[in-house]
């Protein structure tokens, strides 16, 4: 169709700029007598024929029904590309983040428990030692060397106090060594025990030595009377080890207490308890 007048030329120019519209009534039914027109415009091309404008009637009838949501005028794939949720992390990443966060919190909680429990060190107090027997006599060691031999039987008592308010401890000790002039003349083994929270016990350990060679160190000991005639200076030392069970085996603080006591044995103290409340050091 060729434009013959100026108004038709203007109409044809305007039709070239019109976009493509699809119009549908939001109502479910088209009413009788209503007509929906769709105007189609085609892009211009140097090789194309003159622009034409078409008016296409849309047929209708009374029984025609079509839900509004069945006509999708927008490309959904375009929306999906723009949907920010499509870039969300997969579920396994959230699970991994949860596990890492849980481990960090649990580690922090364990460190707090460890720090609190470390401040609750057990308390040890050596009370006394009693010598039931001290006898020195001539003899020979295993190689046949003649020397003075000492036999000693004693009992050490100390208290152990677990001040932990929320954990018990398992207690053990190194051998309790009693020395004279750098020679160990008696030794004792403490039986391992468990101490519940905020409790105390009295521990007794037998420290015994039988025919221990002195190798000339018994100058102040009498080999004829069978006992010491002058005061004898002895040293007692041992290490007490405590292991606390705060959070199973995950949090097990350990406590070490080195005990060293200076003991003076008098001949008239055999069979009597010697107090050591001021004679011991604790490291």
Secondary structure, 3 states (H helix, E strand, C coil): CCCCCHHHHHHHHHHHCCCCCCCCCCCCECCCCCCCEEEECCCCCCCCCCCCCEEEECCCCCCCECCHHHCCCCCHHHHHHHCHHHHCCCHHHHHHHHHHHHHHHHHHHHHHHHHHHHCCCCEEEEEEEEEEEEEEEEEECCCCCEEEEEEEEEEEEEEEEECCCCCCEEEEECCEEEEECCEEEEEECCCCEEECCCEEEEEEEEEEEEEEECCCCCCCECCCCCCECCCEEEEEEEEEEEEECCECCCECCEEEEEEEEEEEECHHHCCCEEECCCCEEEC
